[in-house]
Amino acid sequence: MTGDLHTFGMAIALKEAAAALQRDEVPVGAAILRGREVVSRGHNLTRTLPDPTAHAEMVAIRRAAESLDHWWLEGCTLYVTLEPCAMCAGAAVLARLEAVVFGAADPKAGACGSLRNVIEDGRLNHRPTLFRGVSEAPCSRILRTFFRERREPGDR
């Protein structure tokens, strides 16, 4: 059942990544679920707002806290198409999320195992359960395509 639920949550996050792409944002999407209930969703809005903290995860966490009228998101799982950065991983810990599920690894900025591992740091007072590589192929594909299309023709 957990695999089915993770696939379900990641499908919502992928729809949000597509929404980001429509805004010419880096196509990263996120969703926060409590069981199969969608509490919130979000996609990158850094260029649109402009706000360097408007990552998909931050948008979804803010919306979830507002929706639940509480900043602790216990019992909730964050689904995100790209491995969270240090800011977003820290926010997941502070929000007391039960789990973080991501699709594509981020070797340049990932803070859930790639560059560092904020989520599983034993020194912190809360550690969400971490699931890596869920729906990795479609999550990676949308990002690769986005950046490939923006490179100069000679860079390919």
N, CA and C atoms as a LAMMPS dump frame, in Angstrom:
ITEM: TIMESTEP
0
ITEM: NUMBER OF ATOMS
468
ITEM: BOX BOUNDS ff ff ff
-5.0000000000000000e+02 5.0000000000000000e+02
-5.0000000000000000e+02 5.0000000000000000e+02
-5.0000000000000000e+02 5.0000000000000000e+02
ITEM: ATOMS id mol type element x y z
1 1 1 N 0.824 -1.207 0
2 1 2 C 0 0 0
3 1 3 C 0.86 1.259 0
4 2 1 N 1.971 1.224 0.728
5 2 2 C 2.828 2.404 0.783
6 2 3 C 3.325 2.779 -0.609
7 3 1 N 3.708 1.79 -1.418
8 3 2 C 4.165 2.075 -2.777
9 3 3 C 3.092 2.739 -3.604
10 4 1 N 1.859 2.231 -3.504
11 4 2 C 0.739 2.835 -4.231
12 4 3 C 0.493 4.266 -3.767
13 5 1 N 0.548 4.479 -2.46
14 5 2 C 0.333 5.815 -1.913
15 5 3 C 1.438 6.762 -2.37
16 6 1 N 2.683 6.29 -2.38
17 6 2 C 3.787 7.135 -2.838
18 6 3 C 3.641 7.466 -4.321
19 7 1 N 3.205 6.525 -5.118
20 7 2 C 2.98 6.78 -6.542
21 7 3 C 1.857 7.801 -6.718
22 8 1 N 0.807 7.671 -5.928
23 8 2 C -0.323 8.609 -5.955
24 8 3 C 0.144 10.024 -5.59
25 9 1 N 0.882 10.147 -4.489
26 9 2 C 1.378 11.454 -4.052
27 9 3 C 2.328 12.073 -5.057
28 10 1 N 3.193 11.242 -5.638
29 10 2 C 4.159 11.775 -6.6
30 10 3 C 3.471 12.195 -7.899
31 11 1 N 2.386 11.533 -8.258
32 11 2 C 1.641 11.94 -9.461
33 11 3 C 1.088 13.353 -9.284
34 12 1 N 0.647 13.686 -8.087
35 12 2 C 0.157 15.043 -7.81
36 12 3 C 1.313 16.036 -7.891
37 13 1 N 2.45 15.66 -7.313
38 13 2 C 3.63 16.528 -7.374
39 13 3 C 4.071 16.749 -8.824
40 14 1 N 3.993 15.715 -9.65
41 14 2 C 4.367 15.856 -11.063
42 14 3 C 3.408 16.797 -11.805
43 15 1 N 2.139 16.778 -11.454
44 15 2 C 1.193 17.735 -12.06
45 15 3 C 1.573 19.162 -11.675
46 16 1 N 2.033 19.34 -10.442
47 16 2 C 2.483 20.661 -10.011
48 16 3 C 3.749 21.071 -10.752
49 17 1 N 4.646 20.118 -11.013
50 17 2 C 5.856 20.431 -11.791
51 17 3 C 5.468 20.9 -13.185
52 18 1 N 4.459 20.271 -13.774
53 18 2 C 3.975 20.697 -15.091
54 18 3 C 3.387 22.106 -15.023
55 19 1 N 2.719 22.436 -13.923
56 19 2 C 2.185 23.796 -13.743
57 19 3 C 3.317 24.809 -13.655
58 20 1 N 4.413 24.436 -12.989
59 20 2 C 5.58 25.322 -12.918
60 20 3 C 6.143 25.552 -14.313
61 21 1 N 6.216 24.492 -15.096
62 21 2 C 6.723 24.588 -16.463
63 21 3 C 5.89 25.56 -17.287
64 22 1 N 4.592 25.563 -17.104
65 22 2 C 3.704 26.48 -17.825
66 22 3 C 4.001 27.938 -17.473
67 23 1 N 4.55 28.19 -16.289
68 23 2 C 4.9 29.548 -15.852
69 23 3 C 6.354 29.895 -16.174
70 24 1 N 7.041 28.996 -16.869
71 24 2 C 8.468 29.132 -17.157
72 24 3 C 9.299 29.145 -15.881
73 25 1 N 8.822 28.431 -14.883
74 25 2 C 9.567 28.209 -13.645
75 25 3 C 10.316 26.879 -13.776
76 26 1 N 11.368 26.695 -12.988
77 26 2 C 12.018 25.389 -12.938
78 26 3 C 10.945 24.384 -12.504
79 27 1 N 10.724 23.321 -13.291
80 27 2 C 9.591 22.431 -13.045
81 27 3 C 9.771 21.474 -11.87
82 28 1 N 9.571 22.019 -10.689
83 28 2 C 9.576 21.22 -9.47
84 28 3 C 8.2 21.376 -8.838
85 29 1 N 7.619 20.248 -8.46
86 29 2 C 6.3 20.266 -7.845
87 29 3 C 6.309 19.522 -6.528
88 30 1 N 5.355 19.878 -5.671
89 30 2 C 5.252 19.25 -4.353
90 30 3 C 3.789 19.098 -3.971
91 31 1 N 3.54 18.124 -3.116
92 31 2 C 2.211 17.916 -2.55
93 31 3 C 2.381 17.407 -1.131
94 32 1 N 1.483 17.805 -0.256
95 32 2 C 1.474 17.297 1.114
96 32 3 C 0.175 16.546 1.307
97 33 1 N 0.307 15.304 1.71
98 33 2 C -0.844 14.433 1.917
99 33 3 C -0.893 13.955 3.357
100 34 1 N -2.098 13.757 3.814
101 34 2 C -2.34 13.076 5.092
102 34 3 C -3.137 11.84 4.693
103 35 1 N -2.461 10.707 4.634
104 35 2 C -3.065 9.528 4.033
105 35 3 C -3.261 9.802 2.557
106 36 1 N -4.473 9.627 2.046
107 36 2 C -4.777 9.931 0.643
108 36 3 C -5.417 11.31 0.482
109 37 1 N -5.565 12.031 1.584
110 37 2 C -6.136 13.381 1.534
111 37 3 C -5.063 14.381 1.139
112 38 1 N -5.318 15.14 0.087
113 38 2 C -4.376 16.174 -0.341
114 38 3 C -4.602 17.394 0.545
115 39 1 N -3.616 17.718 1.359
116 39 2 C -3.69 18.868 2.262
117 39 3 C -3.299 20.138 1.523
118 40 1 N -2.244 20.035 0.701
119 40 2 C -1.799 21.193 -0.08
120 40 3 C -0.942 20.719 -1.235
121 41 1 N -0.677 21.646 -2.115
122 41 2 C 0.208 21.389 -3.245
123 41 3 C 0.897 22.695 -3.593
124 42 1 N 1.974 22.594 -4.329
125 42 2 C 2.69 23.8 -4.73
126 42 3 C 3.723 23.493 -5.786
127 43 1 N 4.17 24.521 -6.457
128 43 2 C 5.262 24.394 -7.417
129 43 3 C 6.156 25.626 -7.288
130 44 1 N 7.311 25.533 -7.909
131 44 2 C 8.251 26.648 -7.828
132 44 3 C 7.595 27.939 -8.302
133 45 1 N 7.813 28.995 -7.535
134 45 2 C 7.311 30.327 -7.886
135 45 3 C 8.387 31.392 -7.681
136 46 1 N 9.66 30.979 -7.666
137 46 2 C 10.744 31.919 -7.382
138 46 3 C 10.81 33.06 -8.389
139 47 1 N 10.598 32.764 -9.648
140 47 2 C 10.639 33.808 -10.684
141 47 3 C 9.35 34.608 -10.701
142 48 1 N 8.234 33.94 -10.518
143 48 2 C 6.92 34.567 -10.607
144 48 3 C 6.728 35.607 -9.509
145 49 1 N 7.164 35.314 -8.287
146 49 2 C 6.809 36.187 -7.154
147 49 3 C 7.591 37.494 -7.061
148 50 1 N 8.758 37.754 -7.309
149 50 2 C 9.979 36.962 -7.201
150 50 3 C 10.369 36.79 -5.729
151 51 1 N 10.728 35.556 -5.381
152 51 2 C 11.028 35.221 -3.988
153 51 3 C 11.946 34.008 -3.977
154 52 1 N 13.178 34.173 -3.516
155 52 2 C 14.117 33.048 -3.523
156 52 3 C 13.701 31.894 -2.607
157 53 1 N 12.761 32.135 -1.703
158 53 2 C 12.308 31.057 -0.822
159 53 3 C 11.057 30.346 -1.347
160 54 1 N 10.563 30.732 -2.507
161 54 2 C 9.318 30.164 -3.033
162 54 3 C 9.557 28.864 -3.8
163 55 1 N 10.305 27.956 -3.173
164 55 2 C 10.49 26.62 -3.734
165 55 3 C 9.182 25.855 -3.577
166 56 1 N 8.987 24.849 -4.398
167 56 2 C 7.75 24.062 -4.369
168 56 3 C 7.43 23.553 -2.962
169 57 1 N 8.448 23.059 -2.263
170 57 2 C 8.242 22.518 -0.922
171 57 3 C 7.777 23.594 0.048
172 58 1 N 8.405 24.764 -0.032
173 58 2 C 8.055 25.856 0.875
174 58 3 C 6.63 26.338 0.621
175 59 1 N 6.253 26.42 -0.648
176 59 2 C 4.895 26.827 -1
177 59 3 C 3.901 25.821 -0.425
178 60 1 N 4.171 24.537 -0.616
179 60 2 C 3.267 23.492 -0.12
180 60 3 C 3.217 23.471 1.413
181 61 1 N 4.357 23.653 2.07
182 61 2 C 4.382 23.654 3.539
183 61 3 C 3.598 24.845 4.085
184 62 1 N 3.8 26.015 3.504
185 62 2 C 3.056 27.202 3.959
186 62 3 C 1.55 27.002 3.786
187 63 1 N 1.167 26.479 2.632
188 63 2 C -0.26 26.251 2.366
189 63 3 C -0.842 25.192 3.296
190 64 1 N -0.077 24.153 3.607
191 64 2 C -0.559 23.103 4.512
192 64 3 C -0.755 23.655 5.916
193 65 1 N 0.202 24.434 6.386
194 65 2 C 0.083 25.029 7.72
195 65 3 C -1.14 25.938 7.797
196 66 1 N -1.376 26.697 6.74
197 66 2 C -2.551 27.564 6.702
198 66 3 C -3.843 26.736 6.667
199 67 1 N -3.852 25.706 5.849
200 67 2 C -5.04 24.855 5.712
201 67 3 C -5.383 24.139 7.018
202 68 1 N -4.347 23.649 7.703
203 68 2 C -4.557 22.911 8.955
204 68 3 C -4.575 23.825 10.172
205 69 1 N -4.285 25.11 9.955
206 69 2 C -4.241 26.101 11.028
207 69 3 C -3.282 25.688 12.14
208 70 1 N -2.156 25.109 11.73
209 70 2 C -1.117 24.703 12.686
210 70 3 C 0.195 24.55 11.94
211 71 1 N 1.286 24.934 12.573
212 71 2 C 2.569 24.845 11.9
213 71 3 C 3.203 23.468 12.025
214 72 1 N 2.701 22.621 12.897
215 72 2 C 3.169 21.239 12.959
216 72 3 C 2.325 20.431 11.996
217 73 1 N 2.969 19.742 11.1
218 73 2 C 2.275 18.958 10.083
219 73 3 C 2.423 17.466 10.37
220 74 1 N 2.252 17.114 11.63
221 74 2 C 2.355 15.709 12.032
222 74 3 C 1.336 14.867 11.279
223 75 1 N 1.751 13.676 10.899
224 75 2 C 0.877 12.783 10.159
225 75 3 C 0.818 13.081 8.673
226 76 1 N 1.584 14.069 8.235
227 76 2 C 1.585 14.461 6.817
228 76 3 C 2.887 14.029 6.141
229 77 1 N 2.791 13.776 4.846
230 77 2 C 3.945 13.398 4.029
231 77 3 C 4.119 14.409 2.905
232 78 1 N 5.355 14.846 2.718
233 78 2 C 5.714 15.743 1.629
234 78 3 C 6.21 14.916 0.454
235 79 1 N 5.596 15.113 -0.703
236 79 2 C 6.035 14.511 -1.959
237 79 3 C 6.604 15.622 -2.815
238 80 1 N 7.816 15.425 -3.327
239 80 2 C 8.443 16.462 -4.144
240 80 3 C 9.242 15.806 -5.261
241 81 1 N 9.196 16.411 -6.427
242 81 2 C 9.811 15.805 -7.604
243 81 3 C 11.332 15.872 -7.592
244 82 1 N 11.91 16.804 -6.854
245 82 2 C 13.364 16.961 -6.78
246 82 3 C 13.797 16.946 -5.324
247 83 1 N 14.911 16.33 -5.058
248 83 2 C 15.459 16.266 -3.696
249 83 3 C 15.507 17.661 -3.071
250 84 1 N 14.951 17.825 -1.88
251 84 2 C 14.945 19.14 -1.232
252 84 3 C 16.346 19.678 -0.943
253 85 1 N 16.475 20.995 -1.058
254 85 2 C 17.702 21.702 -0.693
255 85 3 C 17.757 21.831 0.833
256 86 1 N 18.807 22.456 1.341
257 86 2 C 18.958 22.613 2.793
258 86 3 C 17.801 23.405 3.404
259 87 1 N 17.363 24.477 2.732
260 87 2 C 16.257 25.287 3.257
261 87 3 C 14.99 24.451 3.372
262 88 1 N 14.666 23.735 2.31
263 88 2 C 13.418 22.968 2.281
264 88 3 C 13.476 21.748 3.197
265 89 1 N 14.632 21.1 3.264
266 89 2 C 14.787 19.971 4.183
267 89 3 C 14.658 20.452 5.629
268 90 1 N 15.246 21.605 5.928
269 90 2 C 15.114 22.178 7.268
270 90 3 C 13.674 22.508 7.602
271 91 1 N 12.955 23.059 6.628
272 91 2 C 11.543 23.376 6.849
273 91 3 C 10.731 22.103 7.09
274 92 1 N 11.054 21.031 6.392
275 92 2 C 10.352 19.751 6.594
276 92 3 C 10.555 19.243 8.014
277 93 1 N 11.774 19.393 8.522
278 93 2 C 12.065 18.988 9.903
279 93 3 C 11.292 19.875 10.88
280 94 1 N 11.364 21.185 10.685
281 94 2 C 10.695 22.117 11.599
282 94 3 C 9.179 21.963 11.58
283 95 1 N 8.634 21.566 10.432
284 95 2 C 7.184 21.371 10.311
285 95 3 C 6.744 20.038 10.907
286 96 1 N 7.693 19.224 11.34
287 96 2 C 7.396 17.917 11.93
288 96 3 C 6.662 16.986 10.96
289 97 1 N 7.027 17.071 9.68
290 97 2 C 6.439 16.161 8.705
291 97 3 C 6.783 14.725 9.073
292 98 1 N 5.856 13.823 8.832
293 98 2 C 6.088 12.412 9.136
294 98 3 C 7.102 11.809 8.166
295 99 1 N 6.993 12.189 6.883
296 99 2 C 7.877 11.618 5.868
297 99 3 C 8.114 12.624 4.749
298 100 1 N 9.233 12.431 4.062
299 100 2 C 9.578 13.185 2.863
300 100 3 C 9.882 12.157 1.776
301 101 1 N 9.216 12.309 0.635
302 101 2 C 9.376 11.404 -0.494
303 101 3 C 9.811 12.241 -1.687
304 102 1 N 10.951 11.889 -2.309
305 102 2 C 11.357 12.655 -3.486
306 102 3 C 11.666 11.74 -4.655
307 103 1 N 11.614 12.344 -5.85
308 103 2 C 11.854 11.594 -7.075
309 103 3 C 13.3 11.645 -7.521
310 104 1 N 13.716 12.754 -8.103
311 104 2 C 15.059 12.9 -8.659
312 104 3 C 16.037 13.411 -7.606
313 105 1 N 17.217 12.823 -7.578
314 105 2 C 18.285 13.32 -6.706
315 105 3 C 18.809 14.63 -7.276
316 106 1 N 19.362 15.482 -6.388
317 106 2 C 19.942 16.759 -6.804
318 106 3 C 21.393 16.804 -6.332
319 107 1 N 22.322 16.357 -7.201
320 107 2 C 23.727 16.292 -6.779
321 107 3 C 24.363 17.65 -6.507
322 108 1 N 23.75 18.743 -6.975
323 108 2 C 24.324 20.077 -6.785
324 108 3 C 23.801 20.797 -5.549
325 109 1 N 22.594 20.45 -5.081
326 109 2 C 22.018 21.175 -3.945
327 109 3 C 21.21 20.296 -2.997
328 110 1 N 21.137 19.013 -3.247
329 110 2 C 20.302 18.129 -2.439
330 110 3 C 20.776 17.971 -1.006
331 111 1 N 19.839 18.113 -0.079
332 111 2 C 20.162 18.006 1.353
333 111 3 C 19.433 16.835 2.01
334 112 1 N 19.148 15.813 1.198
335 112 2 C 18.538 14.581 1.718
336 112 3 C 19.39 13.393 1.307
337 113 1 N 20.712 13.597 1.29
338 113 2 C 21.634 12.523 0.991
339 113 3 C 22.673 12.833 -0.074
340 114 1 N 22.412 13.79 -0.958
341 114 2 C 23.371 14.064 -2.03
342 114 3 C 24.571 14.872 -1.547
343 115 1 N 24.348 16.124 -1.119
344 115 2 C 25.444 16.949 -0.594
345 115 3 C 25.565 16.834 0.917
346 116 1 N 24.44 16.736 1.55
347 116 2 C 24.347 16.592 3.009
348 116 3 C 23.049 15.86 3.276
349 117 1 N 22.777 15.573 4.541
350 117 2 C 21.535 14.88 4.856
351 117 3 C 20.892 15.516 6.082
352 118 1 N 20.196 16.603 5.871
353 118 2 C 19.521 17.318 6.952
354 118 3 C 18.404 16.452 7.542
355 119 1 N 17.636 15.805 6.692
356 119 2 C 16.457 15.047 7.115
357 119 3 C 16.799 13.95 8.127
358 120 1 N 17.896 13.253 7.908
359 120 2 C 18.229 12.116 8.774
360 120 3 C 19.326 12.424 9.792
361 121 1 N 19.611 13.696 10.013
362 121 2 C 20.647 14.085 10.977
363 121 3 C 20.178 13.746 12.387
364 122 1 N 20.867 12.833 13.027
365 122 2 C 20.495 12.356 14.355
366 122 3 C 20.58 13.4 15.453
367 123 1 N 21.204 14.528 15.18
368 123 2 C 21.308 15.581 16.2
369 123 3 C 20.033 16.416 16.293
370 124 1 N 19.158 16.292 15.315
371 124 2 C 17.932 17.085 15.31
372 124 3 C 16.856 16.422 16.16
373 125 1 N 15.923 17.219 16.64
374 125 2 C 14.878 16.69 17.529
375 125 3 C 13.768 15.978 16.776
376 126 1 N 13.717 16.104 15.463
377 126 2 C 12.709 15.406 14.661
378 126 3 C 13.352 14.964 13.358
379 127 1 N 13.039 13.761 12.936
380 127 2 C 13.56 13.244 11.678
381 127 3 C 12.437 12.565 10.898
382 128 1 N 11.98 13.209 9.828
383 128 2 C 10.981 12.554 8.982
384 128 3 C 11.581 11.293 8.348
385 129 1 N 10.752 10.31 8.085
386 129 2 C 11.19 9.142 7.329
387 129 3 C 11.434 9.599 5.898
388 130 1 N 12.505 9.108 5.295
389 130 2 C 12.906 9.561 3.971
390 130 3 C 12.769 8.427 2.961
391 131 1 N 12.146 8.722 1.827
392 131 2 C 12.022 7.78 0.713
393 131 3 C 12.6 8.461 -0.52
394 132 1 N 13.578 7.815 -1.148
395 132 2 C 14.27 8.387 -2.308
396 132 3 C 13.87 7.667 -3.589
397 133 1 N 13.935 8.382 -4.704
398 133 2 C 13.817 7.767 -6.014
399 133 3 C 12.427 7.3 -6.417
400 134 1 N 11.386 7.825 -5.797
401 134 2 C 10.013 7.444 -6.163
402 134 3 C 9.639 8.169 -7.463
403 135 1 N 9.221 7.418 -8.453
404 135 2 C 8.898 7.97 -9.787
405 135 3 C 10.072 8.782 -10.335
406 136 1 N 11.263 8.27 -10.123
407 136 2 C 12.48 8.99 -10.485
408 136 3 C 12.563 9.34 -11.971
409 137 1 N 12.192 8.416 -12.843
410 137 2 C 12.33 8.659 -14.288
411 137 3 C 11.511 9.866 -14.758
412 138 1 N 10.207 9.939 -14.486
413 138 2 C 9.471 11.127 -14.959
414 138 3 C 9.9 12.412 -14.26
415 139 1 N 10.304 12.315 -13
416 139 2 C 10.773 13.508 -12.279
417 139 3 C 12.065 14.038 -12.9
418 140 1 N 12.967 13.149 -13.244
419 140 2 C 14.229 13.548 -13.877
420 140 3 C 14 14.071 -15.294
421 141 1 N 13.105 13.41 -16.011
422 141 2 C 12.858 13.763 -17.41
423 141 3 C 12.372 15.203 -17.566
424 142 1 N 11.414 15.619 -16.74
425 142 2 C 10.87 16.976 -16.888
426 142 3 C 11.95 18.035 -16.611
427 143 1 N 12.839 17.759 -15.668
428 143 2 C 13.934 18.689 -15.372
429 143 3 C 14.98 18.693 -16.485
430 144 1 N 15.386 17.509 -16.941
431 144 2 C 16.374 17.43 -18.027
432 144 3 C 15.883 18.161 -19.271
433 145 1 N 14.622 17.935 -19.628
434 145 2 C 14.047 18.575 -20.809
435 145 3 C 14.029 20.094 -20.656
436 146 1 N 13.606 20.564 -19.489
437 146 2 C 13.556 22.004 -19.227
438 146 3 C 14.928 22.65 -19.433
439 147 1 N 15.964 22.065 -18.829
440 147 2 C 17.29 22.677 -18.921
441 147 3 C 17.916 22.477 -20.296
442 148 1 N 17.659 21.361 -20.939
443 148 2 C 18.174 21.129 -22.297
444 148 3 C 17.623 22.173 -23.256
445 149 1 N 16.351 22.503 -23.132
446 149 2 C 15.724 23.479 -24.027
447 149 3 C 16.233 24.9 -23.797
448 150 1 N 16.83 25.155 -22.663
449 150 2 C 17.305 26.508 -22.358
450 150 3 C 18.79 26.706 -22.663
451 151 1 N 19.493 25.628 -22.949
452 151 2 C 20.908 25.749 -23.286
453 151 3 C 21.085 26.309 -24.68
454 152 1 N 22.203 26.94 -24.879
455 152 2 C 22.553 27.425 -26.217
456 152 3 C 22.756 26.211 -27.141
457 153 1 N 22.423 26.342 -28.421
458 153 2 C 22.571 25.216 -29.347
459 153 3 C 23.984 24.618 -29.336
460 154 1 N 25.005 25.398 -29.169
461 154 2 C 26.374 24.896 -29.144
462 154 3 C 26.736 24.155 -27.882
463 155 1 N 25.929 24.268 -26.844
464 155 2 C 26.225 23.616 -25.568
465 155 3 C 25.789 22.159 -25.539
466 156 1 N 25.032 21.693 -26.516
467 156 2 C 24.49 20.334 -26.48
468 156 3 C 25.492 19.349 -26.822
